[in-house]
Amino acid sequence: MVRTIGIVSLSRGLLGESFMAHEERLGLARLEQLGAQVRFLPHARMGISYLAAHPEARAEDLIRAFEDPEIDMILCAIGGDDTYRLAPYLFDGGRLQKAVRKKIFLGFSDTTMNHFMLHKVGLPTFYGQAFLPDVCEL
């Protein structure tokens, strides 16, 4: 049973933009109605400019989500176009492999690259919905 969902922005930082606040409220309400608690990882709402300039922050959020024993599922906020830039920060010193715990990982689009990264370290993933386009949108 999924109790806590950790939301990460591994690609585009759209979730952190002020014009997305209404969407975020809708999505949170929908997930809470299903009985889930939602936790945004520290950089998930930092915005487009910040996340574009800081792939290391995005990678850190993914590592934290896997290391947090209270997070049952990792849900990507949205896709984008540069999640490949996380690879050096995830694979340096085997960081991703050491952090990965059996959890649901869900997302699509540019997140395909994250699925490949996680598959490389032995974690089965689910290619599918993301927070903004599928939970928040009508």
Secondary structure per residue as TSV (DSSP state, phi and psi in degrees):
chain	resnum	aa	ss	phi	psi
A	1	M	-	360.0	131.5
A	2	V	-	-84.7	117.6
A	3	R	-	-104.8	-41.5
A	4	T	E	-125.1	127.9
A	5	I	E	-108.9	125.0
A	6	G	E	-97.3	123.6
A	7	I	E	-101.9	127.8
A	8	V	E	-120.6	151.3
A	9	S	-	-114.6	90.1
A	10	L	S	-88.3	-9.9
A	11	S	S	-128.6	-98.9
A	12	R	-	-82.5	138.3
A	13	G	-	-89.1	31.5
A	14	L	G	-57.3	-35.5
A	15	L	G	-56.9	-30.4
A	16	G	G	-83.8	0.6
A	17	E	S	-85.4	142.9
A	18	S	G	-60.6	-31.2
A	19	F	G	-72.2	-4.6
A	20	M	G	-100.7	1.6
A	21	A	H	-58.8	-42.0
A	22	H	H	-63.0	-43.6
A	23	E	H	-61.0	-44.6
A	24	E	H	-59.8	-44.6
A	25	R	H	-60.5	-42.4
A	26	L	H	-60.7	-47.7
A	27	G	H	-63.1	-43.3
A	28	L	H	-60.8	-45.7
A	29	A	H	-60.6	-42.2
A	30	R	H	-64.6	-43.1
A	31	L	H	-69.0	-38.3
A	32	E	H	-66.8	-33.9
A	33	Q	H	-63.2	-26.4
A	34	L	T	-85.0	-0.6
A	35	G	T	90.4	9.6
A	36	A	-	-91.9	146.5
A	37	Q	E	-96.5	143.1
A	38	V	E	-116.4	132.3
A	39	R	E	-125.6	121.5
A	40	F	E	-86.6	128.0
A	41	L	-	-65.8	156.1
A	42	P	T	-51.6	-34.2
A	43	H	T	-102.9	-0.3
A	44	A	T	-59.3	-28.9
A	45	R	T	-114.0	31.4
A	46	M	S	-84.1	-10.1
A	47	G	-	96.7	164.3
A	48	I	H	-59.2	-52.0
A	49	S	H	-62.6	-46.8
A	50	Y	H	-62.0	-49.8
A	51	L	H	-68.7	-31.1
A	52	A	H	-64.4	-34.8
A	53	A	H	-85.6	-12.1
A	54	H	-	-132.3	72.1
A	55	P	H	-61.9	-27.3
A	56	E	H	-64.6	-32.3
A	57	A	H	-70.3	-38.7
A	58	R	H	-64.9	-42.7
A	59	A	H	-63.6	-40.6
A	60	E	H	-60.8	-39.3
A	61	D	H	-62.6	-40.6
A	62	L	H	-65.1	-44.3
A	63	I	H	-59.2	-47.7
A	64	R	H	-60.4	-40.7
A	65	A	H	-62.2	-39.5
A	66	F	H	-71.6	-36.3
A	67	E	H	-76.4	-22.4
A	68	D	-	-75.6	113.3
A	69	P	T	-68.1	-16.1
A	70	E	T	-84.4	-18.6
A	71	I	-	-84.7	121.4
A	72	D	-	-94.4	-26.0
A	73	M	E	-144.0	139.0
A	74	I	E	-108.2	120.8
A	75	L	E	-117.1	125.5
A	76	C	E	-76.3	141.0
A	77	A	S	-66.7	-45.4
A	78	I	-	-170.8	170.6
A	79	G	-	-82.4	-144.3
A	80	G	-	158.9	-135.4
A	81	D	S	-151.0	11.1
A	82	D	-	-146.4	31.4
A	83	T	G	-67.2	-15.7
A	84	Y	G	-59.2	-24.7
A	85	R	G	-68.7	-11.1
A	86	L	G	-79.1	-22.6
A	87	A	H	-49.9	-48.8
A	88	P	H	-60.3	-34.2
A	89	Y	H	-78.9	-22.2
A	90	L	H	-90.5	-34.1
A	91	F	H	-97.9	-14.1
A	92	D	G	-62.1	121.0
A	93	G	G	68.3	16.0
A	94	G	G	69.8	26.2
A	95	R	H	-55.3	-48.0
A	96	L	H	-64.9	-46.1
A	97	Q	H	-60.2	-38.4
A	98	K	H	-70.7	-31.6
A	99	A	H	-85.2	-28.4
A	100	V	-	-61.7	129.3
A	101	R	-	-124.5	156.6
A	102	K	S	-66.4	106.4
A	103	K	-	-143.6	158.9
A	104	I	E	-74.4	131.7
A	105	F	E	-122.9	124.6
A	106	L	E	-135.1	135.3
A	107	G	E	170.4	174.1
A	108	F	-	-151.1	-176.6
A	109	S	G	70.5	-125.3
A	110	D	G	-60.4	-21.3
A	111	T	G	-63.5	-13.3
A	112	T	H	-51.5	-39.5
A	113	M	H	-61.5	-39.2
A	114	N	H	-65.8	-37.8
A	115	H	H	-59.8	-43.2
A	116	F	H	-62.8	-42.3
A	117	M	H	-61.1	-44.6
A	118	L	H	-70.5	-35.5
A	119	H	H	-62.3	-38.3
A	120	K	H	-60.6	-30.4
A	121	V	T	-100.0	11.8
A	122	G	T	92.3	14.6
A	123	L	-	-102.0	120.9
A	124	P	-	-69.5	142.0
A	125	T	-	-129.5	170.8
A	126	F	E	-116.7	120.2
A	127	Y	E	-88.5	114.7
A	128	G	-	-178.3	-144.0
A	129	Q	-	-53.4	156.0
A	130	A	-	-127.8	164.5
A	131	F	I	-61.0	-61.1
A	132	L	I	-65.1	-52.5
A	133	P	I	-75.7	-21.9
A	134	D	I	-115.2	-33.0
A	135	V	I	-91.8	-42.2
A	136	C	I	-82.7	-36.9
A	137	E	-	-71.1	158.5
A	138	L	-	-72.3	360.0
